[in-house]
């Protein structure tokens, strides 16, 4: 049996900025890439005599989608995300899914930080070195 569904919360803990949680919007897709070794998809990755050429690289873990954003709060989710992005120190992240599984990794927000005042959401992309690992199920 395979069970999918919502991500319930994304919690973080940072050495100097404290801790917090973001709550993804129900029914929207958040993608998770656990990172690790990847083999490039190169259609010309072959020799003249038919031998494959595999180029392997290490890839960081990443998670992206949208979370709820209260734009009226002076200490809003967006303010906290910007502070984490500005810090040279990574935070510990825990991603809890509706099916009971929990994933964790060390990293920080990357890319643009944008919010939708109309939808009360903001886009989020987290990434870090190493792998995102399954903590429990």
TORKOL-4160 file (C-alpha; in steps of 0.2 Angstrom, whole numbers, padded with zeros to 4 digits, m for minus):
137
<pt num="1" X="0000" Y="0000" Z="0000"/>
<pt num="2" X="0006" Y="0018" Z="m0004"/>
<pt num="3" X="m0001" Y="0033" Z="0006"/>
<pt num="4" X="0001" Y="0051" Z="0000"/>
<pt num="5" X="m0006" Y="0067" Z="0006"/>
<pt num="6" X="m0003" Y="0083" Z="0014"/>
<pt num="7" X="0013" Y="0089" Z="0024"/>
<pt num="8" X="0006" Y="0094" Z="0041"/>
<pt num="9" X="0020" Y="0105" Z="0047"/>
<pt num="10" X="0038" Y="0110" Z="0044"/>
<pt num="11" X="0047" Y="0114" Z="0060"/>
<pt num="12" X="0064" Y="0122" Z="0062"/>
<pt num="13" X="0077" Y="0125" Z="0075"/>
<pt num="14" X="0091" Y="0137" Z="0073"/>
<pt num="15" X="0106" Y="0141" Z="0085"/>
<pt num="16" X="0103" Y="0159" Z="0087"/>
<pt num="17" X="0086" Y="0162" Z="0079"/>
<pt num="18" X="0076" Y="0150" Z="0090"/>
<pt num="19" X="0063" Y="0139" Z="0083"/>
<pt num="20" X="0047" Y="0139" Z="0073"/>
<pt num="21" X="0034" Y="0130" Z="0062"/>
<pt num="22" X="0027" Y="0133" Z="0045"/>
<pt num="23" X="0010" Y="0125" Z="0040"/>
<pt num="24" X="0008" Y="0120" Z="0022"/>
<pt num="25" X="m0009" Y="0124" Z="0014"/>
<pt num="26" X="m0020" Y="0108" Z="0013"/>
<pt num="27" X="m0022" Y="0100" Z="m0004"/>
<pt num="28" X="m0007" Y="0108" Z="m0012"/>
<pt num="29" X="0009" Y="0098" Z="m0018"/>
<pt num="30" X="0025" Y="0101" Z="m0009"/>
<pt num="31" X="0039" Y="0092" Z="m0018"/>
<pt num="32" X="0053" Y="0083" Z="m0008"/>
<pt num="33" X="0070" Y="0078" Z="m0015"/>
<pt num="34" X="0080" Y="0068" Z="m0003"/>
<pt num="35" X="0097" Y="0072" Z="m0011"/>
<pt num="36" X="0112" Y="0061" Z="m0013"/>
<pt num="37" X="0120" Y="0054" Z="m0028"/>
<pt num="38" X="0112" Y="0056" Z="m0045"/>
<pt num="39" X="0117" Y="0050" Z="m0062"/>
<pt num="40" X="0115" Y="0063" Z="m0076"/>
<pt num="41" X="0102" Y="0059" Z="m0090"/>
<pt num="42" X="0113" Y="0062" Z="m0105"/>
<pt num="43" X="0107" Y="0055" Z="m0122"/>
<pt num="44" X="0124" Y="0057" Z="m0129"/>
<pt num="45" X="0132" Y="0048" Z="m0114"/>
<pt num="46" X="0138" Y="0033" Z="m0125"/>
<pt num="47" X="0154" Y="0029" Z="m0134"/>
<pt num="48" X="0155" Y="0025" Z="m0152"/>
<pt num="49" X="0155" Y="0006" Z="m0149"/>
<pt num="50" X="0140" Y="0007" Z="m0138"/>
<pt num="51" X="0147" Y="0008" Z="m0120"/>
<pt num="52" X="0137" Y="0019" Z="m0108"/>
<pt num="53" X="0146" Y="0034" Z="m0100"/>
<pt num="54" X="0138" Y="0038" Z="m0083"/>
<pt num="55" X="0142" Y="0055" Z="m0075"/>
<pt num="56" X="0138" Y="0055" Z="m0057"/>
<pt num="57" X="0136" Y="0070" Z="m0046"/>
<pt num="58" X="0131" Y="0073" Z="m0028"/>
<pt num="59" X="0115" Y="0083" Z="m0026"/>
<pt num="60" X="0108" Y="0093" Z="m0011"/>
<pt num="61" X="0092" Y="0089" Z="m0003"/>
<pt num="62" X="0077" Y="0101" Z="m0006"/>
<pt num="63" X="0059" Y="0103" Z="m0002"/>
<pt num="64" X="0047" Y="0116" Z="m0010"/>
<pt num="65" X="0029" Y="0122" Z="m0011"/>
<pt num="66" X="0019" Y="0134" Z="m0002"/>
<pt num="67" X="0014" Y="0137" Z="0017"/>
<pt num="68" X="0002" Y="0148" Z="0026"/>
<pt num="69" X="0007" Y="0167" Z="0029"/>
<pt num="70" X="m0001" Y="0179" Z="0040"/>
<pt num="71" X="0004" Y="0196" Z="0033"/>
<pt num="72" X="m0003" Y="0205" Z="0048"/>
<pt num="73" X="0009" Y="0198" Z="0060"/>
<pt num="74" X="0025" Y="0208" Z="0063"/>
<pt num="75" X="0034" Y="0192" Z="0067"/>
<pt num="76" X="0027" Y="0183" Z="0052"/>
<pt num="77" X="0032" Y="0167" Z="0044"/>
<pt num="78" X="0040" Y="0178" Z="0030"/>
<pt num="79" X="0050" Y="0188" Z="0042"/>
<pt num="80" X="0057" Y="0172" Z="0050"/>
<pt num="81" X="0061" Y="0164" Z="0033"/>
<pt num="82" X="0071" Y="0180" Z="0028"/>
<pt num="83" X="0081" Y="0179" Z="0044"/>
<pt num="84" X="0085" Y="0161" Z="0041"/>
<pt num="85" X="0090" Y="0164" Z="0023"/>
<pt num="86" X="0101" Y="0179" Z="0029"/>
<pt num="87" X="0110" Y="0168" Z="0042"/>
<pt num="88" X="0126" Y="0160" Z="0037"/>
<pt num="89" X="0122" Y="0146" Z="0050"/>
<pt num="90" X="0110" Y="0132" Z="0044"/>
<pt num="91" X="0095" Y="0126" Z="0054"/>
<pt num="92" X="0088" Y="0109" Z="0058"/>
<pt num="93" X="0072" Y="0105" Z="0048"/>
<pt num="94" X="0059" Y="0092" Z="0052"/>
<pt num="95" X="0045" Y="0089" Z="0039"/>
<pt num="96" X="0030" Y="0079" Z="0046"/>
<pt num="97" X="0018" Y="0071" Z="0033"/>
<pt num="98" X="0000" Y="0066" Z="0036"/>
<pt num="99" X="0004" Y="0047" Z="0034"/>
<pt num="100" X="0015" Y="0048" Z="0050"/>
<pt num="101" X="0032" Y="0049" Z="0042"/>
<pt num="102" X="0044" Y="0062" Z="0047"/>
<pt num="103" X="0059" Y="0068" Z="0037"/>
<pt num="104" X="0074" Y="0079" Z="0043"/>
<pt num="105" X="0089" Y="0088" Z="0037"/>
<pt num="106" X="0100" Y="0103" Z="0040"/>
<pt num="107" X="0099" Y="0117" Z="0028"/>
<pt num="108" X="0091" Y="0134" Z="0025"/>
<pt num="109" X="0079" Y="0144" Z="0014"/>
<pt num="110" X="0085" Y="0147" Z="m0004"/>
<pt num="111" X="0079" Y="0157" Z="m0018"/>
<pt num="112" X="0066" Y="0170" Z="m0018"/>
<pt num="113" X="0055" Y="0174" Z="m0004"/>
<pt num="114" X="0038" Y="0179" Z="m0010"/>
<pt num="115" X="0020" Y="0179" Z="m0002"/>
<pt num="116" X="0003" Y="0180" Z="m0009"/>
<pt num="117" X="m0007" Y="0193" Z="0001"/>
<pt num="118" X="m0023" Y="0187" Z="m0008"/>
<pt num="119" X="m0021" Y="0168" Z="m0004"/>
<pt num="120" X="m0012" Y="0171" Z="0013"/>
<pt num="121" X="0002" Y="0159" Z="0007"/>
<pt num="122" X="0021" Y="0161" Z="0003"/>
<pt num="123" X="0032" Y="0150" Z="m0007"/>
<pt num="124" X="0045" Y="0141" Z="0001"/>
<pt num="125" X="0061" Y="0132" Z="m0004"/>
<pt num="126" X="0073" Y="0124" Z="0008"/>
<pt num="127" X="0089" Y="0115" Z="0004"/>
<pt num="128" X="0104" Y="0108" Z="0012"/>
<pt num="129" X="0120" Y="0098" Z="0011"/>
<pt num="130" X="0119" Y="0079" Z="0013"/>
<pt num="131" X="0103" Y="0070" Z="0012"/>
<pt num="132" X="0086" Y="0073" Z="0019"/>
<pt num="133" X="0083" Y="0057" Z="0030"/>
<pt num="134" X="0068" Y="0048" Z="0036"/>
<pt num="135" X="0067" Y="0050" Z="0055"/>
<pt num="136" X="0051" Y="0039" Z="0058"/>
<pt num="137" X="0036" Y="0032" Z="0050"/>
